[in-house]
Amino acid sequence: ILESAGEMLGSLETQLREAHASVAGMRRRLKRESAESEEGAAEVPSTGETDETGTRVEWGHELSRWTVESCSNLDEIADRRRTELTSVTRNYPVSGDGDVEAVDGDRGDGGARAEAPSLLEAMGPVWRVDSEDEAERQLLSYAAVATLPTNERVLALSMTSTTERLLHAFCALRVHERRLAALLALRQAETQPGDKTDA
């Protein structure tokens, strides 16, 4: 049973990476095509949806909100998060004579420790995980929801289960993937000249 569960989790992470790569790729394509378009102020098609404030969402506005990270691959986002989380500077206690004391293998020169802590060392107590693999799965789940719409991120961040968060991210990405595919098809149809017959 444990082996089967492990295979299912591995499959979920693989599918999540594929969905995220697909969404990021379509976002990059749309941003590129938008930048190349000469129709600057032309009306853009609507998604037919509303945002958190009830305002009708236009595709052009959505494109303008996409950051560099929105178009990044999942591993790149996770790498940036890992660097941020493990790049900590320790505070050193000061002895009675004003000298800085080294603690837990830290350097005694007032700088950061010689080596950055592992993800488990940095976030294990916060995330309540006991292994580096668990910490990496937790990081992946947070990175996967980083570029989702605000309401989806809030929902994901309220989840205490890593697997539940990964599954939520996967489902949300699949929905977004279908919307982007529809938009690409619409734009392609708009740019292709209609059939013309000679008089």
PyMOL commands that set and color helices and strands:
alter all, ss='L'
color gray80, all
select helices_A, chain A and resi 2-36+59-65+69-71+74-86+119-127+132-144+150-157+162-191
alter helices_A, ss='H'
color red, helices_A
select strands_A, chain A and resi 46-50+56-58
alter strands_A, ss='S'
color yellow, strands_A
deselect
rebuild
show_as cartoon
